[in-house]
Amino acid sequence: MSYNESKDKKTVTVQAPMMRTPTDYFIGSASGFHYCKVLSPFKVLEWMYTDSLFEFNGINNQTNEEEVFLQ
């Protein structure tokens, strides 16, 4: 799998390898298959909750919001 971050670090594009067989494949039981490596939704959530925060100093942004509510 390949991961490509945008220049502004706000989006990540994920590309996975794949293999497919044509519908007229010489082995009938394997015709029309599409195999693809799948990214787990839990891996995406892990990236969102941890790794994505490092680029934007996520902890410091939260303290600024808390100070507004306290005033």
GIMOSUL-V314152 format. One line per field, one symbol per residue. burial: b if it has 24 or more other ideal C-beta (glycine too) atoms within 12 Angstrom, else e. Layout:
burial: ???
This chain:
burial: eeeeeeeeeeeeeeeeeeeeeeeeeeeeeeeeeeeeeeeeeeeeeeeeeeeeeeeeeeeeeeeeeeeeeee
